[in-house]
Amino acid sequence: MFGLTDWTRDGTLAEYVAVEARNLAPLPADVDFAVGAALVMPGLTAWQGLFDHGRLRVGQTVLVHGAAGVVGSMATQLARAAGAYVIGTGRAADRQMALDFGAQEFVDLENETLEDVGGVDLVFDVFGGDIAKQSAGLIRAGGTLVTIAGPTEARPADGLTVDFVVVADRNQLSEVVQRLREGRLRTNTGNTSILDDAVATFNSTSRVNGKTIIRVHP
């Protein structure tokens, strides 16, 4: 089994945890536990942002911030598979990775102008702040700015802003893991460490790309 605990059960790095059955889905035998762990939160966050809150439809244009990141790379893949035109953003060094995950265009937020993107139907935001405010001005009439960066004052002139927190969903977990098994989705995994090294792993001063995984039992 794999899944996401409720936010009322905050805490991590435990050998055992009580999780309600409704928050879990079967992890297929051919999917490694580390892969499953890297899939849960990014997969659910991207799915809910795009489809539950963003109401993504075929043929729409989606701007995915942090397209080479843990959540952004998942959103990029899911949006592209849904028939959207995907524009990714990030640092210059992330360009090729974002394109490899399926972005059809890339905007270097350090050196390029976001406004040059033109109109989009949906923005998937992971940054907040000024990036979210600039993004709101790109949204076409009836479009949506979806953000996981917390409450924001960014508002499209003729659209919606939705900030949300991911929740557990068994059916969605089953959907994303099936896509992974079929080769239509891949995780963005960074360091994998054992429990004894967890503190040092999370306190690392170097930049880590991808989802950090802690194996409780090596």
N, C-alpha and C positions, 0 to 999 in steps of 0.2 A: 504494500500500500504506500501511497505518497499523498501529500496534501499540505494544506495551510492551516495553522492554528488560528483561532479567533484572536482579535487584538486584545481582548480581555485577559488573554493568557500570555501576555508579553513575557519574554525570557527566552534564553537560548543556551546552547552548549550543554544541554542536559542529556544524560543517558536515556532517560525515559520521560515521556510526557503523555498526559491524557488528552485525547483529541476526539471530538464527537464524530461519529461515523459519517454524518452528512458532509463533513469537510474533507473526506478522503475518497480516493479513487484507486482502483487496482493498478499497480505498476506492472506492466507486462514483463515477463521473465527475460525477454531479450533487451531490456533497457536497464542499463547500469544505474545503481542508486545515486551515484554522483551526477549523472545526466538528469535523472528525475529531479534531484534537488535543485539543479540549475534551471529547470524548466518551470517549476511551480509559480513562484512569484512573478518573474518576468512575463511568463506566458499568460497568466491570468490578468495581469495589469494591462498588457498590450491588448488582449482580447476585449476586456471590458471597456477600455478607453476608446477603441476603434468602433466596436459594434454595439455595445450597450449604451454608451454615452454619446459617441460620435455619429451613430447611425450611418456608418459608411456604406456606400453603394458603388456598384460597378461603374467605372468611367469617371469617378471623382478624382480630384487632385488632392493629395495629402502631403503636408509638410511635417516631417518627423524630425524633431530636434534630438540631438545626441544619437544619431542613427547607427553609430558604431558601438554604442554602449549596451549595457545588459538588457535594459527594457527597450531602448530605441531600436536595437537590431531585431528584436522580436516583433515590434510593431511594423518595422519595415517589411519583414518577410510576410506577415499576415496581410498587410495592406496590399502588397504586390499580388499575393495569391488571390485576393478578393477582386482583382481587376482594377485596382486604383493606379493612378500615375503617382509615383512616390519621389518626393524631393527630400533628401536627407541633409542634415546640417551637423556641424561639429568643428573640431580643430583640423588644421591642414593635414596633420599626420594621420587623421582618421578617414581621409577621402577614399582610399582604395578599399578599406574594410567595409565602409558603408555601401560602396558600389557592389562589393562581393555579396553583401547581404540582400541586395536587390534594389537599392536606390537607383533611380534612372538619372537623377541629377544630384549634385552635391554643392552645398554652399559652405565655404570656409568662413566661419563667423569671426575669425580674427582678422581676415584680410579682404573679405568680400562684403557686398552690401545686401542685406536681407531683403530690402524693398525691391530689388531687381527681380525677385522671384515672380512677382505679379500676383494675380488672384488665385486663391486656393479655396477648397471647400471645407477642409478640415485641417486643424493644426493639432498635433500630438506633442505637448510641451512637457519637458522634464526639467527645465531651468528656472522658470518664473522670472521675476524682475523685469528688466528692460527688454529682454528677449521676448517675453510674453506680451508686453505692451506693443512692441514693434509687430509681432505676429498678428495681433488683433486687427491691425490695419490692413492685413492682406486678405482677410476672410471675405468671401463673396456673400451676397445677400442670402440669408437662410443657412449659412455655414456655422461651424462650431469650433471653438477653441476648447480643447480638453487638456487639463493640466493635472499632474500629480505633484506639483511643487507647492501645493497649499493654496489657501485663499488668495485671490489676486484682484486687483482693480482693473485689469485688462479686459476690455469689453469691445467686441466687434460692433461696428455702427449699426448693422442690420443682421445680427446673428446672436448666438448664445455662447456663454462661457460656463464650463462645467469643471469644477475641481472635485476629485474623488479619491477615495482610499480603496484599494483593492480588497475584495472579500473572497472567501472560499466558495468554490462552486464545483461540485463533482462532475457535472456534465461537461463543463468547459475544460476541466482537467483531462477528461477522457478524450475530448476532441483534439486538444493540442498534442497529447502524447501519441495519438494515432497518426497525426500529421508528421510527427518526428519519426515514427517507425517507417512511414512511407517515403521518407527522404524529402519531404516538403518543408521541413522546419528543422533548424539546428540551434543548439544553445550557444551562448557566448560564455565559455567557462575560463576563469583565470586560474588562480592558485588553488590547489587542493592540498589540505594539510590534515594532520591527525589532531586529535583533541588536545594532546599535551602541548602542541605548538600553536594553539588557537590564539592566545593573547599576543604572542609575537607577530603572528600573521596579520591580525587586525590592527596592530600598532605599527605596521610597516611604514616607513617614511617615503618609500618609493611608490610611484604611481603604478597601480595594478589595473590592467585591462581585463574585463570579464568578471563573472560571478565567482566570489570566493566560496569554496566548499570546505566544510570541516567534517571529516570522517570520525564519528564517535567510536566506531569499532574498526580498526585498520583491516 
